[in-house]
Amino acid sequence: MRVAVMTAGPRGDGAPYTGLGHGVARAGHEVTLVTHSRCEPLARSAGLGFHTLLMDSYAELRSERGDRARSLASRLAAEDGVAPVDAAAATR
């Protein structure tokens, strides 16, 4: 069976999927991890195939559009009394 596992989060999101994929591959299946290019060495070291996502969410978070989205999210969170999480800062 061929299995594709996709995640768009930071390395912390990708690492658990490499463990899962490695177990599935050891069971005799062909596994490809689909995520950011920075996770390719991790996927390859786990014996998985790799395919890069077309969009780099890290770069997107740090772009002008990402700044506007974070600003809007912060304002909406404040209106709801919720403390926002700065995803761009978490990926630095």
N, C-alpha and C positions, 0 to 999 in steps of 0.2 A: 504494500500500500504506500502511496506517496502522500505525505502530510506537509502542509505549510502552516507555520505558526507565525502570527504577525503581532507586533507590538510597536507602539509609536512613542513610548515613554523613554526616559533616560536609561542609562546602563543598569540602574537598579531594577528597572522594569524588564529589561532584556535578559539579565542574568538568570532569573528563575526559569525562563523559557528555554534557555540552553540546557539546563538540568533536565527539564521535562523532555525536551527533544532528544537528548542523549539517551534517556531511558527508552524512548520509543524506537530510536535507531537500534539500540542493543536488542530490541525485540524483533529486529529484522525488517524494519520499515525505512523508507527513504524520507528524511526530514530536511526541510529547508526553513531557515529562520528568515523572516522578512522584517527588516527594521533599519535603523540608521547605519550608515557606513562605519561609524566608529565602533560598532559592535561586531564587525566582521571577524576580527581576530579571535574574539571570544567564541563565536559560533564555530569557526573552523577548528579551534582547539578542542571543542566538544564533539568534533566529527560530523558536524552538520553542514548541509549546503547553505548558501547565503544568497539573498537577493536584497538590494538596497531599495528603500522607500524612495519615491520620486521627490517627496517633500521633506526637507530637514526641519523638523519642528523646533530644534534648538535655534537655528538661524531665524526662523519665523518669530519666535518669542522675543528675539533681540532686535527685530526690525521695527520700523516706524508703525507698521500695522499692528505688531505685537504690543507696542507701547500703548496705542489707542485702545486695544482690547483689554489690556490690564487696567488701564485707567477707568474704562467703563465697568469692568468687573469689580474694581475697588469701590466705585461709587454705588453700584447696586448692592454690594455686600454691606456697605455702611448704612444704606437705607434700611436694610433688613436686620441690622445689628449684628452682623457676622464679620469676623476678622478674616480678610482674604489671605490666601497663600500666594506668595510671589514665585511662580513657577520658573521665571527666568533666573531669579537669584538662586534657586535650588539646583539649576543645571550648570552653574558656573564652576 
